[in-house]
Amino acid sequence: MPELRKDPVTNRWVIIATERGQRPHDFIRKEEEPKQKVPICQLCPGNEAMTPDEIAVYREAGTSPNSTGWWCRVVPNKFPALGSVGDLGRAGIGMYDMMNGVGAHEVIIETPNHGEGMALMKEKQLEEVLWIYRDRFQDLKRDPRIRYILIFKNHGRAAGASLEHPHSQLIATPVLPKRVMEELEGSRQYYGFKERCIYCDIIRQERADVQRVVVENTHFIAFQVYASRFPFETWILPKRHDSSYSDVNKSQVMDLAQVLKEVLLRMHHALKDPPFNYVLHTAPLNNDCRNHYHWHMEIIPRLTNPAGFEWGTGMYINPMAPEAAAQSLREIEI
C-alpha cells in the first residue's frame, strides 16, 4: 500500500508508491540518442584559450596561468546567470520588486581527463575538487553583495549537463533561495522547540534505524532520505555539527571524498551511470544559524520526471521505498 511520509525539516509530504517500481533496473534510462562526438572540448587541456581566464587553479609549479599543467581549474561561466560587476540597484515597480542580476557564476573543471566521471575518479582527485569548492567559498564570502553560495553538479543530459567534460558549477546570489529559506525556517523552529539541531537528530535516527544507511566513516554518513522525493535520493551529512561548508578541514575533506565516491560508484554500477544532480546546501553568508543549521549534500539521480501532480501540489510521488534503495546500493560489489 502507498505511504505518505513527511519531511521533518520542510514539512513537505511525499507519496511512496512502491507498486510502481521496486528494483534498480526498473529505473535505468535508455539513451534517446547516441552521444555526439565533440571535435573540440573547450574544457580539455590545451584549449584554455577557449574559456575565460581562470580565477582559481591547482597546477604544476612553473606552469603559466591559462595553460596546460593544471589538475583542477575554475573559470567564469561564458554565459553567466548572474554578473559580477555593478551594484544591486534595488527598486520597486508598483507592487513588484526587482534588482540587478549581480552575483557570480563559475565553472569548476574537475579533472583534465575528459572521460573521468566523478564516480570513477580517484579519491585524491575528488579531494582536490572538494577543496577548491572550499577555496571559492572563502573568496566569495568577502563580497558584501552576496548572501548565498550554491555549488551544484549536473551529470548527464537528462540532468541538464550541456558539456560532457566533468565539471560542476557555482552560483552566488544576492538573495536567499526559497528552498534554503524553507530549510532554515524548519531547522530554526525545531531548535526553538527542542534546543537540538534537527539534522543531528536525523543522523542519530538513521544510525539507529540502520536500514536507510548506505555508507559512513569517521566524519560523514550517507543515507537514503526517509521522505525522499525521488528514487535513490541520497543525503551526505557531516556527523559533527557544522553549519558552513567553508569551515571544513583537510581531514573532513578526505572522508567526504571517500563517502561521495562510494555513493556515486554504487549508483554508477546499480543504475548504469545514471544522470544525476547534486547540490551542496550550506549556511547563508552573514546569517547566524550556527546552532540550528547543518550543511549537507543532496544527490538526486534523475530517474523519474516530475509531472502535473508534482507541479500542482509541491508533493512528489516516489515509486521506490528508500529502505529498498539503500539495500540495493549496499549489495553492489565495488
Secondary structure, 3 states (H helix, E strand, C coil): CCEEEECCCCCCEEEECHHHCCCHHHHCCCCCCCCCCCCCCCCCCCCHHHCCCCCEEEECCCCCCCCCCEEEEEEECCCCCCECCCCCCCEEECCEEECCCECEEEEEECCCCCCCCHHHCCHHHHHHHHHHHHHHHHHHCCCCCCCEEEEEEEECHHHCCCCCCCEEEEEEECCCCHHHHHHHHHHHHHHHHHCCCHHHHHHHHHHHHCCCEEEECCCEEEEECCCCCCCCCEEEEECCCCCCHHHCCHHHHHHHHHHHHHHHHHHHHHCCCCCEEEEEECCCCCCCCCCCCCCEEEEEECCCCCCHHHHHHCCEEECCCHHHHHHHHHCCCC
